[in-house]
């Protein structure tokens, strides 16, 4: 198996997972890939951050599935939320069609949140979310956790989280 882990990472959590996966599988790794970087591989593992319901850079895969035909594909999204099954179903249904979900492995890996690592644009967007959350009278546990993370970064990443993805890739 000739495999590559390709990824885009804004704040480092996706990079951390990509490195762990590449180490575990003994495969190549490429940050900010282009299509030409992944075409020569039998297995393509792509990771990106989950932001406002989107998946950083996943269109590299979803828009080129015709060119990736015959390859094993695994996707991993990294975010700070707990990854509850019903929430992730909505996310994956937005990212992948039902047909794509049958042929692509897709995984959520919980990362973290560090406001200081965000770009200026992302900081501005997150400040708007913070203001909205501060105005909410009855916050959920997740909303309060998000507010707390503005001042104290949180890191939920755990190497053990990659196990299901690695097992998927290693299946014959």
C-alpha positions in Angstrom: 0.0 0.0 0.0 1.4 3.4 -1.0 -0.4 5.9 1.2 -0.3 9.6 1.9 -1.8 11.8 4.6 -2.6 15.2 3.1 -4.0 18.0 5.3 -4.7 21.6 5.9 -4.3 23.0 9.4 -5.0 26.5 10.7 -4.2 26.0 14.4 -2.1 22.9 14.6 -4.6 20.2 15.8 -5.1 18.7 12.3 -1.4 18.8 11.8 -0.9 16.9 15.0 -3.4 14.2 14.0 -1.9 14.0 10.4 1.6 13.4 11.9 0.3 10.7 14.2 -1.5 8.9 11.4 1.5 9.1 9.1 3.7 7.7 11.9 1.3 4.9 12.6 1.0 3.9 9.0 4.5 4.7 8.0 3.3 6.7 5.0 4.1 10.0 3.4 2.6 13.3 4.6 1.9 16.6 2.8 0.6 19.9 4.1 -1.5 22.1 1.9 -1.6 19.6 -1.0 -2.6 20.0 -4.6 -4.2 17.2 -6.7 -0.8 16.4 -8.3 0.6 15.6 -4.8 -1.9 12.8 -4.1 -2.5 11.2 -7.5 0.4 8.7 -7.3 -0.9 7.0 -4.2 -3.2 4.0 -3.7 -4.6 5.4 -0.4 -5.3 9.0 0.2 -6.1 10.2 3.8 -7.2 13.8 3.9 -7.7 15.9 7.0 -8.8 19.4 7.7 -10.4 21.6 10.3 -14.1 21.8 10.9 -15.1 25.5 10.8 -18.7 26.9 11.0 -20.0 23.6 9.6 -17.4 23.6 6.8 -14.4 21.3 6.2 -11.2 23.1 5.4 -9.9 22.0 1.9 -12.1 18.9 1.5 -13.1 20.0 -2.0 -9.7 18.8 -3.1 -11.1 15.3 -2.7 -14.8 15.7 -3.3 -14.4 17.7 -6.6 -11.8 15.3 -7.9 -13.3 11.9 -7.1 -13.3 11.0 -10.8 -9.5 11.4 -10.8 -9.2 9.4 -7.6 -11.3 6.5 -8.7 -9.9 3.1 -7.6 -8.1 4.7 -4.6 -9.0 4.1 -1.0 -10.0 7.4 0.5 -10.3 8.4 4.2 -11.3 11.8 5.5 -10.8 13.2 8.9 -12.3 16.4 10.2 -10.9 18.0 13.3 -12.8 20.3 15.6 -13.3 21.4 19.2 -16.8 20.1 19.6 -17.5 16.8 21.4 -18.6 15.2 18.1 -22.0 13.9 19.1 -23.3 11.4 16.6 -26.4 13.4 15.6 -24.4 16.5 15.0 -21.8 14.7 13.0 -24.4 13.1 10.8 -25.6 16.5 9.8 -22.0 17.6 9.2 -21.1 14.6 7.1 -24.4 14.7 5.1 -23.4 18.3 4.2 -19.9 17.4 3.2 -20.5 14.0 1.4 -23.4 12.7 -0.7 -25.0 9.5 0.4 -23.2 7.7 -2.5 -19.8 9.1 -1.4 -20.4 8.0 2.1 -20.6 4.4 0.9 -17.1 4.5 -0.6 -15.2 6.9 1.5 -14.1 6.4 5.2 -14.9 9.5 7.2 -13.9 10.2 10.8 -14.2 13.0 13.3 -11.2 13.6 15.6 -11.7 16.1 18.4 -9.0 18.7 18.5 -9.1 21.9 20.5 -9.4 25.6 20.5 -6.8 28.3 21.0 -8.0 31.8 20.1 -4.4 33.1 19.9 -3.6 30.8 17.0 -6.4 32.1 14.8 -5.9 34.3 11.8 -7.2 37.9 12.0 -10.3 37.0 10.0 -11.1 34.0 12.1 -10.5 36.0 15.3 -13.0 38.6 14.1 -15.6 35.9 13.3 -15.0 34.2 16.7 -15.3 37.5 18.5 -18.8 37.9 17.0 -19.7 34.4 18.2 -18.3 35.3 21.7 -20.5 38.4 21.8 -23.5 36.3 20.8 -22.7 33.6 23.4 -22.2 36.3 26.1 -25.7 37.6 25.4 -27.3 34.2 25.7 -29.0 34.0 29.1 -29.2 30.2 29.4 -26.1 28.6 27.8 -25.6 25.0 27.1 -22.6 23.2 28.5 -20.9 23.4 25.1 -21.6 27.1 24.8 -20.1 27.8 28.2 -17.1 25.7 27.4 -16.6 27.6 24.2 -16.7 30.9 26.1 -14.2 29.6 28.7 -11.9 28.5 25.9 -11.4 32.1 24.7 -9.3 32.8 27.8 -7.9 29.3 28.4 -7.0 27.2 25.4 -8.3 23.6 25.4 -6.7 20.6 23.7 -8.8 17.4 23.5 -6.6 15.7 20.9 -5.6 12.1 21.8 -3.5 9.8 19.7 -5.9 6.9 20.5 -8.6 8.8 18.5 -6.9 7.8 15.2 -7.4 4.1 15.9 -10.7 3.7 13.8 -9.2 5.6 10.9 -6.0 3.5 10.9 -8.0 0.3 11.1 -10.1 1.4 8.1 -7.0 2.1 6.1 -5.4 -1.2 7.0 -8.5 -3.2 6.1 -7.9 -5.3 2.9 
